[in-house]
Amino acid sequence: MNSQPDVHIHVEDDRTGMTIPALKRALADNLYYLQGKDETFATLYDYYMALAYTVRDRLIHRRIKTAQAYFQKDSKVVYYLSAEFLIGRLLLNNLINLGLYEPMQQVLKESGLNLDDLLEREEEPGLGNGGLGRLAACFLDSLATLEIPAVGYGIRYEFGIFDQYIADGWQVEHPDNWLRYGNPWELARPDYTVEVKFGGHTEATADAQGHVRTRWVPRITIFGTPYDTPIPGYGTNTVNTLRLWSAKAGQDFDLHVFNAGDYTQAVAAKTFSENISKVLYPNDNTPQGKELRLQQQYFFVSCSLQDIIRLYLRNHTTFDEFPEKAAIQLNDTHPAIGVAELMRLLIDEYGLDWDKAWDITQRTFAYTNHTLLSEALERWSVSLFGRLLPRHLEIIYEINFHFLNEVRAKYPDEPEKLARMSLIEEGGEKQVRMAHLASVGSHTVNGVAALHTELLKKELMRDFYEMYPEKFQNKTNGITPRRWLMLSNPALSNLITEKIGDRWIKDLDELRRLEAYVDDPEFRAKWRSIKQANKDHLANYLLRSSGLEIDSNSLFDVQIKRIHEYKRQILSAMHVITLYNRIKANPSLDIVPRTFIFGGKAAPGYFMAKMAIKLINAIGDVVNHDPDVAGRLKVAFLANYSVSLGQFAYPAADLSEQISTAGKEASGTGNMKFSLNGALTIGTLDGANVEIREEVGAENFFLFGLTAQEVMDLKAKGYRPLDYYNHNPELKQVIDQMASGFFSPKEPSLFMSIVESLLNHDEYMLLADYQSYIDCQERVSEAFRDQEQWTKMSILNVARMGKFSSDRTIAEYCRDIWQVEPVKVDLEAYSQEGAGLRIHRVTEMA
């Protein structure tokens, strides 16, 4: 009998090989067999898909080996629960992390293709709203790069954050149908589908031992199906997973109702179920919107916890070691219902007693707080909770009963603490306080910048800090240098590597070695040349996208972030008006030319944020077309801001606007991305600005404005914005122009809502900080005139950004909160030969 041919080597080479010939064969095979095209009929999109599948094959190979390693070692795993994962486009990031960027460029060149053309064919998943979701994505990158066992859990929104169009200066939202052509990166896992219950009632029963047990009888049951996206580390064999849940109906339609002719009612259950994962952050200005948000949060948390328990029980028969094998991180309050859900699962589904289940729950969860705005701490009405999640409301009341007894015992003479700390907010309509639930149910609560954590402890969560001081920690946010320097700014990355080697990519502190070149004129000239090329690219983009011609030699003053009153885009707009008025008063004024570049999305129901966008564009319409300005000022709005657009804009910025009211921004990560790409910062002492200034040096940071303490003190003694208006002629002129219709002649009262808010309330202290801001901007202009000194400051900003790598942040989480260790993945281990059923069980984790 002839021996069987050894096909293993051939398959390994074609499906996982990293050589040029193997990659070329794989690309051709995937074009032919997966896209069903040959070179005659293939489009650029077909080639993109074939390329993506070629990269995915190599990711899957490493993913399976990673899963095998975690299973064999019974590793402790980090489970990161987040309502948002703003992961950006994946093809280029995956090529870089796998070390395939240059080989694949050669493969495509030999095939007559251009990588850049294919990269533009990738849809961008809009699975996040801003910093929260982008931070989660950076953390996944760092977890894999540091070889930490981890799974990210979230929602596979069918429609992501809306596409933003600007029509007559107004934001217009269009659906973001990012899945319309499919998604080559994800793997459907229908065999891991789980049930999720909603509504109904609970029933008390007795078990065989006479213990009272509660049974939840739901009104409706839906299904959560997971879709897995592989997340590779840079320069490692580790590939972790982002598992996103999609909601499906238990029954697509009722045949009897359909046959009776009521077609809408026949698919009612399907519509209800699939709405849950339909769109990111539905407008919650209506009761229906609020209910859908709570449904979304519970849906993905329940799916995730059921999945985590399934994974744990592969190697364990009791829950005794659960906290030693699972570290579950709550990314803000969106997944905080997990505290009650894990209790429900342990008690109702697995029969544990209350004390045992509570001990496990508290030792498993940790909670990250991302906001200092009390209105952003989620609360849900008790009536909504009871209608949607009746069993969880019972559990939360029980948790609150035990917790308040603990508070009462510790503070017997302070009854007011009971009301402040209770998980249930009394008065009017009762509310469930999700931040309180997360804090009580977690072993650690962390802020995301040093100032933020101090304000949490002293102000927002003072009672909880006094009760549990050992729970509170700071973990200053970070960003991944792979995407935010290596990928987004390749020319600067190459210059840095040419001078100091490439160790900085995984150890950002290595950038300190750039300081040795700050006095080298040739190095500074190259640095400026790269910045200028990046500015030229952005100027060309603006010309193509909006028809706006800008001077790429001007100072690029950039503020791109979510539009919100506390971020104070309107303060920047007031600066533009001030400079415009000075030019109008003296057309020959010697002024440093500036291009003001704004970008960001306003929540669909956020009126004042939408008005800010309209104001910025209205100012631009006047300034950009006034012959007296003569091109010295330009205002641009980057529509549809996204991760990809950020990768374009951060490297081009000269000045980074980080001007939130002190004490309002938890951390910020855009501030880090700008600095890492050589922009200088103008900012308040808010969020991570404080630490950025400490690192880069006060002389390399433009500081203005009240401190957080000064803000609180001024408000305490009675802040009167009208005093600033009446005593500052330039400020008064700016406000009067907005009020008079100068920037909206067809509708003179258009901006009165902004004016009245500023003069009567000014919650975010724009008028109090106006003059300090204007004076600081004068210092910016003077500094920009000296390009040699500006370049030195730019180099030092980059050189001193090592602290703000997400690798450092994750290493601190691992050491101080999660107590997890790296696991090396050996691609030669766990051979498939003869593995049979064992491999089938092991790869469940994939």
BAFIDO-704680 format. One record per residue (C-alpha): x, y, z. Coordinates in steps of 0.5 Angstrom, whole numbers, padded with zeros to 4 digits, always signed. Each point is the difference from the previous one (the first is absolute). Layout:
XYZ ...
***
This chain:
+0000+0000+0000 +0003+0007-0002 +0001+0004+0006 -0005+0007+0000 +0004+0006-0002 +0002+0005+0005 -0005+0005-0001 +0001+0004+0006 +0006+0004-0002 -0003+0002-0006 -0006+0003+0004 +0004+0003+0005 +0004+0003-0006 -0006+0003-0004 -0005+0002+0006 +0005+0002+0005 +0007+0001-0003 +0003+0007+0000 +0005+0000-0006 -0002+0004-0006 -0001-0007-0004 -0005-0002+0005 -0004+0007+0001 +0000+0000-0008 -0004-0007-0001 -0004+0002+0006 -0002+0006-0003 -0002-0003-0006 -0004-0006+0003 -0004+0005+0004 -0002+0004-0006 -0002-0006-0004 -0003-0004+0005 -0003+0005+0005 -0002+0006-0004 -0001-0005-0006 +0004+0004-0005 +0006+0000-0004 +0005+0006-0003 -0005+0001-0005 -0006+0002+0004 +0003+0002+0007 -0001+0007+0002 +0004+0004+0005 -0005-0002+0005 +0001-0008-0001 +0007+0001+0000 -0001+0003+0007 -0004-0005+0003 +0005-0006-0003 +0005+0004+0004 -0004+0001+0006 -0001-0008+0000 +0007-0001-0001 +0002+0004+0006 -0006-0003+0004 +0003-0007-0002 +0006+0001+0004 -0004+0004+0006 -0004-0007+0000 +0006-0004+0001 +0003+0004+0005 -0007+0001+0004 -0001-0008+0000 +0007-0001+0003 -0001+0006+0005 -0006-0004+0002 +0003-0006+0001 +0006+0003+0004 -0006+0004+0005 -0003-0007+0001 +0006-0004+0001 +0002+0005+0005 -0007+0001+0003 +0002+0007+0000 -0003+0006+0004 -0004+0004-0006 -0002+0007+0000 -0007+0002-0003 -0001+0007-0002 -0007+0002+0000 -0001+0006-0004 -0006+0003-0004 +0004+0003-0005 +0006-0003-0004 +0003+0006-0005 +0005-0005-0003 +0001+0004-0007 +0002-0004-0006 +0003-0006+0001 +0004-0002-0006 +0006+0005+0001 +0000-0001+0007 +0000-0008-0001 +0006+0000-0005 +0004+0004+0004 -0001-0004+0007 +0001-0006-0004 +0007+0002-0003 -0004+0000-0007 +0000+0007-0003 +0007+0000-0004 -0001-0007-0003 -0007+0001-0002 +0002+0006-0003 +0004-0004-0004 -0005-0005-0002 -0005+0005-0002 +0005+0004-0004 +0002-0006-0004 -0007-0001-0001 -0001+0007-0003 -0004+0002+0006 +0001+0006+0005 -0001-0001+0008 -0003+0007+0001 -0005-0001-0005 -0002-0007+0003 +0000+0004+0007 -0005+0005-0002 -0005-0006-0002 -0001-0002+0008 -0006+0002+0003 +0001+0003+0007 -0004-0003+0006 -0003+0006+0004 -0001-0004+0006 +0002+0006+0005 -0002+0007+0001 +0007+0003+0002 +0005-0001+0005 -0003-0005+0004 -0001-0005-0006 +0007+0002-0003 +0004-0001+0007 -0004-0007+0000 +0003-0002-0006 +0007+0003+0002 +0000-0005+0006 -0002-0006-0004 +0007+0002-0005 +0004+0000+0007 -0003-0006+0003 +0002-0004-0006 +0007+0003-0001 +0001-0001+0007 -0002-0007-0001 -0006+0000+0006 -0005-0005-0001 -0006+0005-0002 -0007+0000-0003 -0004+0007-0002 -0007-0001+0001 -0005+0005-0003 -0006+0001-0005 +0000-0001-0008 -0004+0006-0002 -0003-0001-0007 +0001+0007+0000 +0005+0004+0003 +0001+0007+0002 -0003+0004-0005 +0003+0003-0007 +0000+0007+0001 -0001+0005-0006 +0000+0008+0001 -0006+0003-0004 +0000+0008+0000 +0004-0001+0006 -0004-0005+0004 +0001-0007+0002 -0004-0005-0003 +0000-0007+0002 +0000-0006-0005 +0000-0007+0002 +0007-0003+0000 -0001-0007-0003 +0007-0003+0001 -0002-0007-0001 -0004+0001-0007 +0006-0003-0004 +0002-0005+0006 +0005-0001+0004 +0006-0004-0001 +0004+0001+0006 -0006-0004+0005 -0002-0007+0001 -0007-0002+0002 +0000-0004+0005 -0008-0003+0000 +0002-0006+0004 +0001+0005+0006 -0006+0003+0000 -0004+0002+0007 -0007+0002+0002 -0001+0006+0003 -0007+0002+0004 -0004+0006+0001 -0006+0002+0004 -0005-0005+0003 +0000-0001+0007 +0003-0004+0006 -0002-0006+0004 +0003-0003+0006 +0000-0008+0001 +0004-0005+0004 +0005-0004-0002 +0001-0007+0002 +0004+0002+0006 -0006+0005+0002 +0004+0006-0002 -0004+0006-0003 +0002+0001-0007 -0002+0005-0005 -0002-0002-0007 -0001+0006-0005 -0005-0001-0005 +0001+0005-0006 -0005+0003-0004 +0005-0001-0006 +0006-0004-0001 +0005+0002-0006 +0007-0003-0002 +0007+0003+0000 +0005-0002-0006 +0007+0002+0001 +0004+0002-0006 +0008+0000+0002 +0005+0005-0003 +0007-0003+0001 +0005+0006+0003 +0007-0002-0001 +0006+0003+0005 +0006+0004-0004 +0006-0005-0001 -0003-0006+0004 -0004-0006-0001 -0006+0002+0004 -0007+0001-0003 -0005+0002+0005 -0008+0000-0002 -0005+0006+0000 -0006-0003+0001 -0006+0004-0003 -0007-0003+0002 -0006+0001-0006 -0007-0001+0003 -0005-0005-0004 -0007-0002+0001 -0002-0006+0003 -0005-0001-0005 +0001+0004-0007 -0008+0001-0001 -0007-0003+0002 -0002-0005-0005 -0007+0000+0002 -0001+0008+0001 +0004+0001-0007 -0005-0005-0003 -0006+0004+0003 +0003+0006-0004 +0003+0004+0006 +0007+0001-0003 +0002+0005+0005 -0002-0004+0006 +0003-0006-0003 +0007+0003+0000 -0001+0004+0007 +0005-0005+0004 +0005+0000-0005 +0000+0008-0001 +0000+0001+0008 +0006-0005+0000 +0004+0003-0005 -0001+0007+0002 +0005-0001+0006 +0006-0001-0004 -0002+0005-0006 +0003+0006+0002 +0005+0003+0004 -0003+0005+0005 -0007+0001-0002 -0002+0007+0002 -0002-0001+0007 -0005+0007+0000 -0006-0005+0000 -0002-0005+0005 +0001-0005-0006 +0007+0002-0001 +0001-0001+0008 -0003-0007+0000 +0004-0002-0006 +0007+0003+0003 -0002-0005+0006 -0001-0006-0004 +0006+0001-0004 +0004+0000+0006 -0003-0005+0003 +0000-0004-0006 +0008+0000-0001 +0001-0001+0007 -0004-0006+0001 +0003-0003-0006 +0007+0001+0002 -0001-0002+0007 -0003-0007-0002 +0006-0001-0005 +0005+0002+0005 -0003-0006+0005 -0001-0005-0006 +0008+0002-0001 +0001-0001+0007 -0003-0007+0001 +0004-0003-0005 +0005-0001+0005 -0004+0001+0006 -0006-0004+0004 -0001+0005+0005 +0001+0008+0001 +0005+0000+0005 +0005+0002-0005 -0004+0005-0004 +0003+0007+0003 +0007-0004-0001 -0001-0001-0008 -0005+0006-0002 +0002+0007+0001 -0006+0004-0003 +0001+0007-0001 -0007+0005-0001 +0002+0006-0005 -0004+0005+0004 -0007-0001+0002 -0003-0003-0006 +0002-0007+0002 -0002+0001+0007 -0006-0004+0000 +0005-0006+0000 +0001+0000+0007 -0008-0002+0001 +0001-0005-0006 +0005-0004+0003 -0003+0000+0006 -0006-0003-0003 +0003-0005-0004 +0004-0002+0006 -0006-0001+0004 -0006-0001-0004 +0004-0004-0006 +0005-0004+0004 -0003+0000+0007 +0006+0004+0004 -0002+0003+0007 -0001+0008+0000 +0007+0001+0004 +0004-0005-0004 -0003+0003-0006 +0002+0007+0002 +0007-0001+0002 +0001-0003-0007 -0003+0006-0003 +0004+0005+0004 +0006-0003-0001 -0001-0001-0008 -0002+0007-0002 +0004+0006+0000 -0003+0007-0003 +0003+0006-0004 -0004+0006+0001 +0001+0005-0006 -0004+0006+0002 +0000+0006+0005 -0007+0002-0003 -0005-0002+0005 -0005+0000-0005 +0004-0005-0004 +0000-0005+0006 -0006-0005-0003 -0006+0000+0004 -0006-0004-0002 -0007+0000+0003 -0003-0005+0004 -0006-0001-0004 +0004-0001-0006 +0004-0005+0003 -0005-0004+0004 -0004+0000-0007 +0006-0003-0004 +0005-0003+0005 -0005-0002+0006 +0005-0005+0003 +0006+0005+0000 -0004+0005+0003 -0001-0005+0006 +0007-0002+0000 +0002+0008+0000 -0005+0001+0006 +0003-0006+0004 +0007+0003-0002 -0002+0007+0003 -0003-0003+0006 +0007-0004+0002 +0004+0006-0002 -0004+0005+0004 +0000-0004+0006 +0008+0001-0001 +0000+0007-0001 -0005+0001+0006 +0005-0004+0005 +0006+0004-0003 -0004+0007+0001 -0005-0001+0005 -0001+0007+0001 +0000+0002-0007 -0007-0002-0003 +0001+0005-0006 +0006-0004-0002 -0006-0006-0001 -0003+0004-0005 +0006+0003-0004 +0003-0007-0001 -0006-0004-0001 -0001-0004-0006 -0007+0003-0001 -0001+0007-0001 -0006+0002+0004 -0005+0006-0001 -0004+0001-0006 +0001-0006-0005 +0005-0005+0003 +0006-0001-0003 +0005-0006+0000 +0007+0003+0000 +0005-0004-0004 +0006+0003+0002 -0002-0002+0007 -0001-0007-0002 +0006+0000-0004 +0004+0003+0006 -0003-0005+0005 +0001-0006-0004 +0007+0001-0002 +0006-0001+0004 +0004+0006-0004 -0003+0006-0002 +0005+0004-0005 +0000+0007-0003 +0004+0001-0006 +0005+0006+0001 +0003+0003+0007 -0005+0006+0000 -0006-0004-0001 +0002-0005+0005 +0001+0005+0005 -0007+0004-0002 -0003-0007+0001 +0002-0001+0007 -0001+0007+0002 -0006+0002-0003 -0004-0005-0005 +0000-0006+0004 +0003+0002+0007 -0005-0004+0004 +0003-0006-0003 +0007+0002+0000 -0001+0001+0008 -0003-0007+0001 +0004-0004-0005 +0007+0004-0001 +0004-0006-0002 -0005-0001-0006 +0002+0006-0003 +0006+0001-0005 +0002+0004-0006 +0002-0003-0007 +0002+0006-0005 -0003-0002-0007 +0005-0001-0005 +0000-0001-0008 +0003-0006-0004 +0006+0003-0004 -0001-0005-0005 -0006+0003-0003 +0001+0007+0002 +0007+0001-0002 +0003-0006-0004 -0006+0000-0004 -0003+0007-0001 +0007+0003+0000 +0004-0004-0004 +0005+0005-0002 +0002+0002+0007 +0000-0007+0002 +0005-0002-0005 +0004+0007+0002 +0000-0002+0008 +0002-0008-0002 +0006+0003-0004 +0002+0004+0006 -0001-0005+0006 -0002-0007-0003 -0007-0003+0001 -0001-0002+0007 -0004+0006+0001 -0006-0003-0003 -0001-0005+0006 +0004+0004+0005 -0002+0008-0001 +0005+0002+0005 +0005-0001-0005 -0002+0006-0003 +0004+0004+0005 +0006-0001-0004 -0003+0005-0005 +0002+0005+0004 +0007-0001-0002 -0001+0003-0007 -0004+0006+0002 +0005+0005-0001 +0002-0004-0007 -0002+0005-0005 +0000-0005-0006 -0005-0005+0005 -0004+0006+0001 +0000+0002-0007 -0003-0007-0002 -0005+0000+0006 -0003+0007-0003 +0000-0003-0007 -0004-0006+0002 -0005+0004+0004 -0001+0005-0006 -0001-0006-0005 -0005-0003+0005 -0003+0007+0000 +0000+0000-0007 -0004-0006+0000 -0005+0002+0004 -0001+0007-0004 -0001-0005-0006 -0005-0004+0003 -0004+0007+0002 +0000+0002-0007 -0002-0006-0003 -0006-0001+0006 -0002+0007+0001 +0003+0004-0006 +0003+0004+0006 +0007+0003-0002 +0005+0001+0006 +0007+0002+0001 +0004-0006+0002 +0005+0005+0003 -0005+0003+0005 +0000-0003+0007 -0005-0006+0000 -0004+0001+0006 -0004-0006+0001 -0006-0002+0005 -0003-0007-0002 -0004-0004+0005 -0007-0001+0002 -0004+0006+0000 -0002+0002+0007 -0001+0007+0004 +0005-0002+0005 +0005-0001-0005 -0001+0007-0002 +0001+0000-0008 -0004+0007+0001 +0006+0003+0003 +0004-0002-0006 -0005+0003-0004 +0000+0006+0004 +0007+0001-0001 -0001+0000-0007 -0005+0005+0000 +0005+0004+0004 +0006+0000-0005 -0005+0001-0005 -0002+0007+0003 +0007+0002+0001 +0001-0001-0007 -0006+0004-0002 +0002+0005+0005 +0007+0001-0003 +0000-0004-0007 +0008+0001+0000 +0001-0004+0006 +0006-0004+0001 -0003-0007+0002 +0002-0007+0000 -0004-0003-0006 -0004-0006+0003 -0005-0005-0002 -0005-0002+0005 -0002-0008-0001 -0006-0002+0004 -0003-0007+0000 -0004-0005+0004 -0007-0002+0000 -0006+0002+0004 -0005-0005+0003 -0006+0000-0004 -0004+0003+0006 +0005+0005+0003 -0003+0007-0002 +0006+0004+0002 +0005-0004-0003 -0003+0000-0007 -0001+0008+0001 +0008+0000+0001 +0001-0003-0006 -0005+0004-0004 +0004+0006+0003 +0007-0002-0002 -0003-0001-0007 -0003+0007+0000 +0006+0003+0003 +0004-0003-0006 -0005+0002-0005 +0002+0007+0002 +0007+0000+0001 +0002-0005-0005 -0003+0005-0006 +0002+0007+0003 +0005+0003-0004 +0003+0004+0006 +0002-0006+0003 +0004-0002-0006 +0001-0007+0001 +0003+0001+0007 -0005-0003+0004 -0004-0006-0003 -0005-0005+0004 -0001-0007-0002 -0005-0005+0002 +0002-0007-0001 -0007-0004-0001 -0001-0007+0002 +0006-0001+0005 +0002-0007+0001 +0007-0004+0002 +0002+0001-0007 -0001+0007-0001 +0004+0001+0007 +0006-0004-0003 +0000+0005-0005 -0001+0006+0004 +0004-0001+0007 +0007+0000-0004 -0002+0006-0004 -0002+0005+0006 +0005+0005+0003 -0004+0002+0006 -0005-0005+0004 -0006+0003+0003 -0001-0003+0007 -0004+0005+0003 -0006-0003+0004 -0002+0003+0007 +0005-0002+0005 -0003-0006+0004 -0005-0002-0006 +0004-0004-0004 +0002-0007+0003 +0006-0001-0004 +0000+0001-0007 +0004-0004-0005 +0000+0004-0006 +0005+0005+0004 +0005-0006+0000 -0001-0002-0008 +0001+0008-0002 +0007+0000+0005 +0002-0007-0003 +0000+0003-0007 +0004+0006+0002 -0006+0005+0001 +0001+0005+0006 -0006+0001+0005 -0004+0006+0002 -0004-0002+0006 -0003+0000+0007 +0002-0004+0006 -0005-0005-0001 +0000-0008-0001 +0007-0002-0003 +0002+0007-0002 +0003+0000+0007 +0004-0006-0001 +0002+0002-0007 +0003+0007+0002 +0004-0004+0006 +0003-0004-0005 +0001+0004-0006 +0002+0006+0004 -0004+0006+0002 +0004+0004-0005 -0002-0004-0006 -0008+0000+0002 -0004+0007-0001 -0004+0000+0007 -0006+0004+0001 -0006+0001+0004 -0003-0002+0007 +0002-0006+0004 -0005-0005+0002 +0000+0003+0007 -0001+0007-0002 -0006-0002-0005 -0003-0003+0007 +0002+0006+0004 -0003+0005-0005 -0007-0004-0001 +0000+0000+0008 +0000+0007+0001 -0005+0002-0006 +0003+0000-0007 -0003+0006-0004 +0002-0001-0008 -0003+0007-0001 +0006+0003+0004 +0005-0003-0005 -0005+0002-0006 -0001+0008+0003 +0008+0001+0001 +0003-0003-0006 -0001+0004-0006 +0003-0006-0005 -0004-0005+0003 -0007+0004+0000 +0001+0002-0007 +0001-0008-0002 -0006-0002+0004 -0004+0006-0003 +0002-0002-0007 -0003-0007+0002 -0007+0003+0003 -0001+0005-0006 +0000-0005-0006 +0007+0003-0002 +0002-0008-0002 -0007-0001-0002 -0003+0006-0004 -0006-0005-0002 -0002-0002+0007 +0002+0006+0005 -0002-0004+0006 +0003-0007-0002 +0006+0000+0005 -0004+0003+0006 -0001-0006+0003 +0008+0000+0001 +0000+0007+0002 -0005-0001+0005 +0003-0006+0003 +0007+0004+0000 -0003+0006+0004 -0005-0003+0004 +0004-0007+0002 +0006-0001-0003 +0001-0007+0003 +0006-0001-0003 +0004+0007+0002 +0001+0002-0007 +0000+0007+0002 +0004-0001+0006 +0006-0003-0004 -0001+0004-0006 +0005+0006+0001 +0005-0006+0003 -0001-0004-0007 +0001+0006-0004 +0006+0002+0003 +0003-0007+0000 -0001+0000-0008 +0004+0006-0001 +0006-0004+0004 -0002-0005-0005 +0001+0004-0006 +0006+0003+0002 +0003-0007+0001 -0002-0002-0007 +0004+0006-0003 +0006-0003+0002 +0000-0007-0003 +0007-0002+0002 -0003+0000+0007 -0007-0002-0001 +0004-0007-0003 +0004-0001+0006 -0007+0001+0004 -0003-0005-0005 +0006-0005+0001 +0000+0000+0007 -0008-0001+0000 +0001-0007-0003 +0006-0002+0003 -0003+0001+0007 -0007-0004-0001 +0003-0007+0002 -0005+0000+0006 -0006+0001-0005 +0001-0007-0003 -0006-0004+0001 +0005-0006+0001 +0002+0004+0007 -0008+0000+0002 -0001-0007-0001 +0006-0002+0003 -0002+0004+0006 -0007-0003+0000 +0003-0007-0001 +0004+0001+0006 -0004+0004+0005 -0008-0002-0002 +0000-0006-0004 +0006-0004+0003 +0001-0004-0007 +0006-0002-0003 +0003-0001-0007 -0001-0006-0004 +0005-0002-0006 -0003-0003-0006 +0004-0005-0004 -0002-0001-0007 +0003-0007+0000 -0003-0002+0006 -0007-0004+0000 +0001-0004-0006 -0006-0002-0004 +0002-0006-0001 -0003-0006+0004 -0004+0005+0004 -0007-0001-0002 -0005+0001+0005 +0005+0004+0005 +0001+0005-0005 -0007+0001-0001 -0001+0001+0007 +0006+0005+0001 -0002+0004-0006 -0007+0002+0003 +0004+0006+0003 +0001+0002-0007 
***
